[in-house]
Amino acid sequence: MSIDDEVLEAQLIAVFDHYEIQDPGSGERPFKCPIHDDKHASASVNRERGVWKCHGCGEGGSAVTMVQLKENLDFLSALKLVKGLTGGVVVSTAHRAPRKKRSSRWIPPRLRGAV
């Protein structure tokens, strides 16, 4: 687990604590979505990756995204709130490099650098 992943996990735990959401534990676990009036655990969280997703309302993202949606804040204001909850350490998934898409077509090794 990288330092960024550890910080993202810590941010998510801090935000769960702030909104009094029961910590679902490690791995990928269900929980009640804090964004909509959730009667059943329709959201899931992956603490190791520091992300969550609601399969009911479709919202999801990092701890900062959850704060943005709950508090109706812009990105920087939500980031500041999360920074306060974590004691000043934040990492935003918005600033991470996007994952490189894999090509679905086969390219011969001698041509891979030319494409």
PyMOL commands that set and color helices and strands:
alter all, ss='L'
color gray80, all
select helices_A, chain A and resi 3-18+63-71+75-85+93-95+109-114
alter helices_A, ss='H'
color red, helices_A
select strands_A, chain A and resi 28-31+43-46+51-54+60-61
alter strands_A, ss='S'
color yellow, strands_A
deselect
rebuild
show_as cartoon
